[in-house]
Every structure is written in C-alpha cells, then in structure tokens.
C-alpha cells in the first residue's frame, strides 16, 4: 500500500481536489537587481517610470529567468541540502520537515518567470520607450486553514488522527496560470526644477493565456477518510463533502503544429489560444537632488549636468503593477462550473487513475452530480495586481540602502494569481561594472523572514531572494534563484572636450 501518494494530496487541504485540475506549473521580484540604477529593462517590472532619465542610453536584455517555491507552513530542517540529498540518493525522512503552527492561514506557491528579449531606448533626455516579452507560470494555494493543512501528517502513517475529523467553514483558493505577455512602455520626465525631479511611466501589455485552472471553495465542510479497497490490501482516500460551494474551471493549452506558420501566429496573437486580454502598469518616481558640485561639469566652455553620475540623495517610487486579466473564452478549450452540493464524496485514487486533465474533470463532475447544463465556457483570470512603494537612499557615492513594500490588492476569492505581500530592506554597493546587493525581507504576506544576495558583473547577474533556501541555511520555507544576461548596454556619456588647435606662428620674411 502506497500511503504517500494519496496522503500528500490530502496534505494541503483541497490541494486534494486541486491536483485533479491544476497543471504542474512552477512566480517573482528579483529584489537585488530590480532597484539598481543599472537595471535597464529589469527596472520596468517594479515601476515603468524607471527607464526615464536612466543611466542607459540603450539597453538590450537577452533573457532573465527565475524559479522558486515557497510556503509559510512547512520548513526544511535536515543535515544536508535537498540537492545533496538527491545527488547522494539518500532517503527523505519525515523528521526533515517541521511545522509552523501559529493558527494563521497557510499558503503555498511555486513559479517560474522567464523574461525574454527586451530593449529600452532613450529618445531624448525627457522621453524613453521600451519593448518587453515575458512568460509567467505559477501554482498557488491561499487561505488554507491550519487544521486542513495538518492533514499532511497522514503521510507515511505518521498520524492518522487527522482523518475522520470534520473541518468546517473552509474558504480557500487554488490557482494555476501559464501566460505570455508583450509589453510596450513609455516614460518621461514631468518635472525638473531645482532639487525636485519627477518622472512617470506606463506599460501596456497584450496577454496570451496558455493554460489555467482554479478551484475556489467557500463555506465548505469536509473530512478525509481512509478506506480499504475491497478484495485487496490497498487503501484509498476519500474526501467527504458534507457541504460544499465550489467554483472551479480549466483552460487547456491548444494543440498546434510547430511547422504551420498559421498555428504559431494564432498562438502569438491569441486566436488559437484558450484566452487573451490586456494589462497595464502605472508608476511615477520622485527624486530629491542635491546641489553637489560633482553633478556639474564644464565641456567646451559650457556648464552641463554630469550624465555619468546618479544625482539623487533619495528616491521615492510608487507604482500599481499588473492591472488587468485574461478572458478565457474559447469554447473548445474552456470548462467552468459553479456548484453547491451537500453530502457528496470525492475518491482521490479514482480521479488519480484518470489519464488526462479532461478525464479527471469529468470524473469529478460525475462524483458531484454536475450536469452538462451547468457547464460554462468562459472565465476571467486576474493578474496579480499589487501596489509597490520603494525608497532608495544614497549613503555615499556608491553605497545605497533600499526599502521596498509590495502589497497585493487582489480579493480573497478572485480567480487568478496573487502577489504575496512583502517588505524588504536591501543594502547595495553599486558601480558601473560591479554590483552587490543583500535583500532582507519579510515575505509570504509578511510571515517568513528571508535573506538573499545578488551579484552583477558587467552584463551578467545572478542572485536569489532566498539564499537560505538555496544553501539550506536557517531552516528555510522555500528557495528561489534568478539569472540574467544583457547585450550592448550603452551608458549615458558626457560630451568629450574638444582639443584646441594650436595657433599658427608666422615666420619673418
């Protein structure tokens, strides 16, 4: 009898049911590089005004990639890292996992963020534009009650006492999304008067939904049971739903022929995909600039502002990111339901035997007695809208201290990804060819303390917002890592001093 497979499904509440619907996907901030004056297009992902009056005249990003997973319930406490554990083929033991029992709601997230080719170009000292490409994928479980989360203890037969217990009034949501975006940004200087400098920016994004799934439970009463399969020594797990209000749906990835240009064009423009939509980022930045003589230079008899220096004593940036969403409305690829039932059962092992997601969905509908007339062929998945507030203080010419607050603003029961709120303090040493940043953050809705690090060397950077998870330091709740490469970054340059022509000395005749 393999208890692990089904017990882990029970573990995270109706991650139980979610696993029947959600694709296996793996979302991000890159705190170390995001606020650098040498971030280039990477600064756009926290505030679109960042590219105005940038240190770069032109910046071409080849790619950036980030992968990570986190939660605020289970932490890893073992004598070796997960990588070493896997490399040595060691058995994973249940005592390597510790619970965080504080009576608060639990969350789980795994994600990937791939930023494709992008460029920014300063058209003039006042105006800048940028073009970006991006693919994001994430699975999230939010508002999971601690009691339901503790069903994880059933794994390995550690504690069956969490079975056969009623868990009432559950409200939780699970979402998975894979989508691409094409962004066009514009930023400009709106005020440059004395020490006061203000710039504003906007990014418009065309969104193309690749695949999505969601499960939202409201005021649901459930309990999990273990039952022996008749005539065998095997066990199966059943979730009894005494009362359930469930909204759930699935948008499948379309089939396409890579050799057909029409199929590729249809995917890129959204014609063949399950859904498409629009998004936007809005932001502004205020800088208080001192009258430091280093900011003024003389070239060819003219006094000019030094383009090769950062000029602010402190910088305050505010932005509203990821406004909008994706409307999944392809009737051939979309299934959505809103059902209220009493006294139903869901057999996890039977659903697990189904080969495709559509088969799993059909089986779930059968167990909940959902009729064809209840099927909907559209739903809207929101972007992870968040308010970003950022303060950057210049301590010395090359040393900075940054404070970042990111507050997710999506409603508890909305469909789509959410931005988990965080607060971070990031000291950094910043030079043209080298940069080091060390973000210290309260992540996962201010519930988990993390320490990260980022190193940039010329056109290459690598980092983590949770280096403890990557290196197995401090009993981590997760880990992430990111990397990026740019090509041909052209920094702002001051005009060169023209060489004077020596006067001609006339010789006596």
C-alpha positions in Angstrom: 0.0 0.0 0.0 1.5 3.3 -1.1 0.2 5.8 1.6 2.5 8.6 0.4 0.8 9.4 -2.9 -2.6 10.0 -1.5 -1.6 11.4 1.8 0.3 14.2 0.2 -2.7 15.0 -1.9 -4.7 15.2 1.4 -1.9 17.3 2.9 -2.7 20.7 1.6 -6.4 20.8 2.0 -8.2 20.7 -1.2 -5.0 20.7 -2.9 -6.6 17.3 -2.8 -9.2 18.5 -5.3 -6.9 21.0 -6.9 -4.4 18.3 -8.1 -7.2 16.9 -10.2 -7.5 20.1 -12.1 -4.3 22.1 -11.9 -1.4 21.5 -14.3 2.1 21.0 -12.9 3.4 24.5 -13.1 6.0 26.2 -11.3 6.0 33.3 -9.9 8.9 36.9 -8.6 10.7 40.1 -7.6 14.5 39.9 -8.1 14.9 42.3 -5.3 18.7 42.5 -5.7 18.6 43.9 -9.3 15.2 45.5 -9.5 16.2 48.8 -7.9 19.6 49.1 -9.3 20.4 52.2 -11.4 21.9 49.8 -13.9 18.8 47.5 -14.0 17.9 48.6 -17.6 14.7 46.9 -18.7 14.6 44.9 -15.4 13.5 48.0 -13.6 10.3 48.0 -15.6 8.9 45.0 -13.7 8.6 47.1 -10.5 8.0 50.6 -11.9 7.6 51.6 -15.6 8.9 55.1 -14.9 12.3 53.6 -14.2 13.5 53.9 -17.8 13.1 57.7 -18.0 16.4 59.6 -17.3 18.1 56.2 -17.0 21.8 55.6 -16.7 21.4 53.8 -20.0 21.0 55.4 -23.4 20.2 52.0 -24.8 19.8 48.6 -23.1 19.2 45.2 -24.7 18.3 42.3 -22.4 18.9 38.9 -23.9 16.9 37.0 -21.2 16.3 36.7 -17.5 14.9 33.6 -15.7 13.7 33.0 -12.2 12.5 29.8 -10.5 11.3 29.2 -7.0 8.9 27.7 -4.5 7.8 28.8 -1.0 5.2 28.4 1.7 4.6 29.5 5.3 3.7 26.2 6.9 6.5 23.6 6.4 10.2 24.3 6.8 13.1 22.1 5.8 15.4 21.0 8.7 17.9 18.4 7.6 21.7 17.9 7.9 22.0 18.3 4.1 20.5 20.4 1.3 17.9 18.9 -1.0 20.3 19.0 -3.9 22.8 16.9 -1.9 20.0 14.6 -0.7 19.0 13.9 -4.3 22.6 13.6 -5.5 23.5 11.1 -2.9 20.3 9.1 -3.3 19.5 9.5 0.4 16.0 8.6 1.7 13.9 11.6 2.5 12.7 11.3 6.1 9.6 12.8 7.6 11.6 14.3 10.5 13.3 16.6 8.0 10.1 18.7 7.9 8.9 21.0 10.7 5.5 22.6 11.0 4.9 26.3 11.7 1.8 26.2 14.0 0.6 29.7 14.7 -3.1 29.4 14.0 -2.9 31.5 10.8 -3.9 30.8 7.2 -1.3 28.9 5.1 -0.1 29.5 1.6 1.9 27.5 -1.0 3.4 28.8 -4.2 5.7 27.5 -6.9 6.5 29.5 -10.0 8.7 30.5 -12.9 9.3 33.8 -14.6 11.0 34.0 -17.9 11.8 37.4 -19.3 12.6 37.2 -23.0 14.3 39.6 -25.3 13.6 43.3 -24.3 15.1 46.7 -25.1 14.9 50.2 -23.9 15.9 53.4 -25.8 16.2 56.9 -24.5 14.8 59.0 -27.3 15.8 62.3 -25.7 16.7 63.5 -22.2 12.9 63.6 -21.4 11.5 60.6 -23.3 12.2 56.8 -23.2 10.5 53.8 -24.6 10.8 50.0 -24.1 9.6 46.8 -25.6 9.4 43.6 -23.4 8.5 40.0 -23.7 7.7 37.6 -20.8 6.3 34.2 -19.9 5.0 33.6 -16.4 3.8 30.3 -14.8 2.6 29.7 -11.2 0.7 27.4 -8.9 -0.7 29.0 -5.7 -2.8 27.8 -2.8 -4.1 30.6 -0.5 -6.2 30.9 2.6 -5.6 27.3 3.6 -6.7 26.7 7.2 -4.1 25.3 9.5 -6.4 22.4 10.5 -6.8 21.2 6.9 -3.1 21.8 6.2 -2.2 19.4 9.0 -3.7 16.5 7.1 -0.1 16.4 5.8 0.6 14.4 9.0 -1.2 11.5 7.4 1.9 11.0 5.2 4.0 7.9 6.0 1.4 6.9 8.5 2.8 9.5 10.9 -0.5 10.4 12.4 -3.9 9.1 11.3 -5.7 11.1 13.9 -6.3 13.9 11.4 -8.5 11.6 9.4 -12.2 11.3 10.3 -12.4 14.8 11.7 -14.9 17.5 10.5 -13.3 20.6 9.1 -16.0 23.3 8.8 -16.3 26.7 7.2 -13.4 26.3 4.8 -12.6 29.2 2.4 -9.6 28.5 0.2 -8.5 29.2 -3.3 -6.1 27.5 -5.7 -4.9 28.9 -9.0 -2.6 27.9 -11.7 -1.7 30.1 -14.7 0.7 30.0 -17.6 0.6 33.0 -19.9 2.8 35.2 -22.0 2.8 39.0 -22.4 4.1 41.5 -24.9 4.7 45.0 -23.4 5.2 48.5 -24.7 6.4 51.1 -22.2 6.7 54.8 -22.3 8.2 57.1 -19.7 9.0 60.7 -19.5 10.4 63.5 -17.2 7.5 65.6 -16.0 9.3 68.0 -13.6 12.9 69.1 -13.3 13.0 72.2 -11.1 15.8 72.8 -8.6 16.2 69.8 -6.3 12.9 68.3 -7.3 12.7 65.8 -10.2 9.7 63.7 -11.2 9.2 61.1 -13.9 6.2 59.0 -14.8 5.7 55.9 -16.9 3.1 53.4 -18.3 3.4 49.9 -19.7 0.6 48.4 -21.8 0.6 44.6 -22.1 -1.0 42.2 -24.5 -1.7 38.9 -22.7 -2.0 35.5 -24.2 -3.3 32.7 -22.0 -1.5 29.4 -22.3 -3.3 27.3 -19.7 -5.2 28.0 -16.5 -7.1 26.3 -13.7 -8.7 27.4 -10.5 -10.6 26.0 -7.5 -12.3 28.3 -5.0 -14.1 26.9 -2.0 -16.5 28.9 0.1 -18.0 27.9 3.4 -17.2 24.2 2.8 -17.4 21.4 5.4 -15.2 18.4 4.7 -13.4 15.4 6.2 -10.9 12.9 4.9 -11.2 9.2 5.3 -9.1 6.1 4.5 -10.8 3.1 3.2 -9.6 -0.4 2.2 -10.2 -1.4 -1.4 -12.5 -4.4 -1.4 -10.6 -7.7 -2.0 -7.1 -6.1 -1.7 -4.7 -4.9 1.0 -4.6 -1.5 -0.6 -6.0 1.7 0.8 -7.7 4.6 -0.9 -8.5 8.1 0.4 -11.9 9.7 0.1 -12.9 13.3 0.9 -16.4 13.6 2.3 -18.1 16.9 1.5 -20.9 17.5 3.9 -21.4 20.9 2.4 -19.6 22.5 -0.5 -19.8 25.6 -2.6 -17.1 25.2 -5.3 -16.2 27.4 -8.3 -13.7 25.6 -10.5 -12.5 25.6 -14.1 -9.9 24.7 -16.5 -8.5 26.2 -19.7 -6.5 23.7 -21.8 -3.4 24.5 -23.8 -4.2 24.3 -27.5 -2.7 21.8 -29.8 -0.6 23.2 -32.6 1.7 22.3 -35.4 5.1 24.0 -35.0 5.6 23.7 -38.7 2.5 25.6 -39.5 3.1 29.4 -39.5 -0.6 30.0 -39.1 -0.7 28.0 -35.9 2.3 29.8 -34.5 0.8 33.2 -35.5 -2.5 32.2 -33.9 -0.8 31.4 -30.7 1.2 34.6 -30.6 -1.8 36.8 -31.3 -4.3 34.8 -29.2 -6.5 33.5 -32.0 -5.8 29.8 -31.3 -5.3 30.0 -27.5 -7.8 29.5 -24.7 -7.9 33.2 -23.9 -6.3 36.6 -24.2 -6.5 40.0 -22.5 -4.9 43.3 -21.6 -2.8 44.5 -18.7 -1.1 47.7 -17.6 1.5 49.0 -15.1 1.5 52.6 -13.9 4.2 54.4 -11.9 6.0 57.6 -11.0 9.3 58.4 -9.3 10.3 61.4 -7.3 14.0 62.3 -6.7 15.4 64.8 -4.3 18.6 66.0 -6.0 21.3 67.9 -4.1 23.4 70.7 -5.4 26.6 68.6 -5.2 29.3 70.2 -7.5 30.1 66.7 -8.8 26.8 66.9 -10.8 28.1 69.8 -12.8 30.8 69.7 -15.4 32.3 72.0 -18.0 32.7 70.9 -21.5 33.8 73.1 -24.4 33.1 76.2 -22.3 29.6 75.1 -21.3 28.4 74.1 -17.9 26.4 70.8 -18.2 24.8 68.2 -15.9 27.0 65.2 -15.4 25.3 62.3 -17.2 27.7 59.8 -15.6 26.5 60.3 -12.0 23.4 59.4 -10.1 22.1 62.7 -8.8 19.6 62.0 -6.1 20.0 62.0 -2.3 16.9 59.9 -2.0 14.3 58.5 -4.5 10.7 57.6 -3.8 8.9 55.4 -6.4 5.2 54.3 -6.3 3.6 52.0 -8.9 0.4 50.0 -9.5 1.5 46.8 -11.3 -0.4 44.1 -13.2 -3.7 45.7 -13.6 -6.0 43.6 -15.9 -6.5 40.0 -16.7 -7.1 37.3 -19.2 -10.6 36.3 -20.5 -10.6 32.6 -21.3 -13.5 32.1 -23.7 -12.5 29.5 -26.3 -15.5 27.1 -26.1 -13.4 24.2 -27.3 -10.8 24.7 -24.6 -12.6 26.1 -21.5 -14.7 24.4 -18.8 -16.0 26.2 -15.8 -18.5 25.4 -13.0 -20.2 27.0 -10.0 -21.8 24.3 -7.9 -23.4 24.0 -4.4 -23.8 20.5 -3.0 -24.4 18.5 0.2 -23.4 15.0 1.2 -21.0 14.2 -1.6 -17.8 12.2 -1.8 -14.7 12.5 -3.9 -12.5 9.5 -4.3 -8.9 10.7 -4.9 -7.5 7.4 -6.1 -10.1 7.0 -8.8 -9.5 10.6 -10.0 -5.8 9.9 -9.9 -6.2 7.0 -12.3 -7.6 9.2 -15.0 -5.1 9.8 -17.7 -5.9 13.4 -18.8 -7.0 16.6 -17.1 -10.2 16.5 -19.0 -10.9 12.9 -17.8 -10.2 14.0 -14.2 -12.6 16.9 -14.6 -15.3 14.6 -16.0 -14.8 12.2 -13.1 -15.0 15.0 -10.5 -18.2 16.3 -12.2 -19.7 12.7 -12.0 -19.0 12.4 -8.3 -20.5 15.8 -7.6 -23.5 15.1 -9.9 -22.8 18.1 -12.2 -24.9 18.2 -15.3 -23.9 19.4 -18.8 -26.3 22.3 -18.4 -24.1 23.7 -15.6 -21.1 24.0 -17.8 -19.8 27.4 -18.6 -17.3 28.1 -21.4 -15.6 31.3 -20.1 -14.0 32.7 -17.1 -11.7 35.6 -16.3 -8.3 35.2 -14.5 -6.9 38.4 -13.0 -3.3 39.4 -13.0 -1.6 39.6 -9.6 -2.3 43.3 -9.1 0.0 44.9 -6.4 0.9 48.3 -5.0 4.7 48.9 -4.9 6.3 51.6 -2.8 10.1 52.0 -3.0 12.5 54.3 -1.2 16.2 54.4 -2.3 18.7 56.4 -0.1 22.2 57.2 -1.3 24.5 56.9 1.7 27.7 57.5 -0.2 28.6 57.8 -3.9 28.4 54.0 -4.4 26.5 52.7 -1.3 22.7 52.7 -1.1 20.0 51.5 1.2 16.7 50.5 -0.3 13.3 49.8 1.4 10.6 48.1 -0.7 6.9 47.4 0.2 4.8 45.3 -2.1 1.2 44.9 -1.1 -1.1 42.5 -3.1 -4.5 44.0 -3.7 -6.5 41.2 -5.3 -9.6 40.0 -3.4 -9.5 36.8 -1.4 -11.9 34.9 -3.7 -10.8 36.3 -7.1 -9.7 33.9 -9.8 -6.1 34.3 -10.9 -2.7 34.7 -9.4 -2.0 36.8 -6.4 1.1 38.8 -5.4 2.1 37.7 -1.9 2.9 40.9 0.1 6.4 41.6 1.3 8.6 44.2 2.9 12.4 44.2 2.2 15.5 46.2 3.2 18.3 46.0 0.7 21.8 47.5 1.1 23.8 47.5 -2.1 27.2 48.6 -3.4 26.8 49.9 -7.0 29.5 50.5 -9.6 29.4 50.6 -13.4 30.9 47.2 -13.8 30.2 45.5 -10.5 27.3 45.4 -8.0 26.4 43.6 -4.8 23.0 43.6 -3.1 21.8 41.7 0.0 18.0 41.9 0.4 16.5 41.0 3.8 12.7 40.5 3.6 9.5 39.5 5.3 7.9 37.6 2.5 4.7 35.4 2.1 2.4 38.1 3.4 5.0 39.3 6.0 5.1 35.8 7.6 8.6 34.4 6.6 12.0 36.1 7.1 14.4 35.6 4.1 17.9 36.7 3.2 19.1 37.0 -0.4 22.1 38.1 -2.4 22.7 39.3 -5.9 26.0 39.9 -7.8 26.2 41.8 -11.1 29.3 41.8 -13.2 29.1 44.0 -16.3 26.3 42.4 -18.5 25.6 39.4 -16.3 23.8 39.0 -12.9 22.8 36.1 -10.7 21.0 36.1 -7.4 18.4 34.8 -5.0 15.8 36.5 -2.8 16.0 33.5 -0.5 19.6 32.3 -0.5 19.0 30.4 2.8 16.7 28.1 1.0 19.2 27.6 -1.8 22.0 26.9 0.6 20.0 25.1 3.3 20.6 27.8 5.9 18.2 28.6 8.8 15.5 26.0 8.3 14.1 27.5 5.1 10.5 27.6 3.9 11.5 27.6 0.3 14.1 28.7 -2.2 14.5 30.7 -5.4 17.2 31.7 -7.9 17.4 34.0 -10.9 19.9 34.9 -13.6 20.1 37.4 -16.4 22.2 38.5 -19.4 22.2 41.7 -21.4 23.9 42.7 -24.6 25.2 46.1 -25.7 24.2 48.2 -22.8 25.1 51.8 -23.8 25.5 54.1 -20.8 24.9 57.8 -20.9 28.2 59.7 -21.7 29.3 63.2 -21.3 30.5 65.1 -24.4 34.2 65.0 -24.9 36.3 68.1 -24.5 37.3 69.3 -28.0 41.0 69.7 -28.5 42.1 73.2 -29.2 44.0 73.9 -32.5 47.4 75.5 -31.9 47.8 79.0 -33.3 50.0 79.3 -36.4 53.2 81.3 -35.8 54.1 83.5 -38.8 57.8 83.4 -39.6 59.6 86.6 -40.6 60.1 87.0 -44.3 
